[in-house]
Amino acid sequence: MRIFDVLVDGVVLADDLDIAAEVGIDTPYILEVEQEVTGAVVIELRAVVENPTISGIEVIEGGGSGKRKGSGKGSGKGKGK
């Protein structure tokens, strides 16, 4: 079991995230964030139980509103904050 917090630029977007409990084992979990960026994006995984792990990060340029949003399970809804 791995439980961790996900922070982007110092803001907690997922607190005590347990991917296996959310979507099961070997199932993708998507945390989507819209954010205005003027420099580097800092992504931090903070361990709660065991060591955090991720399999991929995708950054897409867009013309969004600059607001933060979170989503999970690939459905557009989930534990992200």
C-alpha positions in Angstrom: 0.0 0.0 0.0 1.3 3.5 -0.9 -0.4 6.6 0.4 1.0 10.0 -0.5 0.2 13.7 -1.0 0.5 15.3 -4.4 1.6 19.0 -4.5 2.0 21.2 -7.5 3.9 24.4 -6.9 3.5 23.9 -3.1 -0.3 23.5 -3.3 -1.8 20.1 -2.1 -3.9 18.8 -4.9 -4.4 15.3 -3.5 -4.2 14.6 0.2 -3.6 11.0 1.4 -4.0 9.6 -2.1 -4.3 5.8 -2.1 -4.4 4.9 -5.8 -5.1 1.2 -5.2 -8.1 2.1 -3.0 -9.4 4.6 -5.5 -9.2 2.6 -8.7 -7.6 -0.7 -8.0 -4.3 -2.3 -8.9 -2.9 -1.9 -12.5 -5.5 0.8 -13.3 -4.6 4.3 -14.3 -5.4 7.2 -12.0 -5.4 10.6 -13.6 -4.9 13.8 -11.7 -5.5 16.7 -14.0 -4.4 20.2 -13.2 -4.9 23.5 -15.0 -2.4 26.1 -14.0 -0.9 29.3 -15.3 2.9 28.8 -15.6 5.5 31.5 -15.9 8.5 29.3 -15.2 9.1 25.8 -13.8 6.4 23.6 -12.5 7.3 21.8 -9.3 5.6 18.5 -8.7 6.2 17.0 -5.2 5.1 13.6 -3.9 5.1 13.4 -0.1 5.1 10.0 1.5 2.4 9.1 4.1 2.7 5.3 3.9 5.6 3.7 2.0 7.3 5.5 -0.9 5.2 7.4 -3.5 5.5 6.2 -7.1 4.1 7.5 -10.5 4.5 6.1 -13.9 4.1 9.2 -16.0 3.6 12.9 -16.2 2.2 14.7 -19.2 2.4 18.5 -19.6 0.3 20.1 -22.3 0.3 23.7 -23.3 -3.1 25.3 -23.4 -4.9 28.6 -23.2 -6.8 27.8 -20.0 -8.1 30.2 -17.3 -5.2 29.7 -15.0 -7.4 28.0 -12.4 -6.4 24.8 -10.6 -8.6 21.8 -10.8 -8.2 18.2 -10.0 -9.7 15.0 -11.3 -9.0 11.3 -11.0 -9.9 7.9 -12.3 -9.8 9.2 -15.9 -13.5 10.2 -15.6 -13.0 13.8 -14.9 -14.0 13.3 -11.2 -12.0 12.0 -8.3 -10.0 12.7 -5.2 -8.0 15.5 -6.7 -8.5 19.0 -5.1 
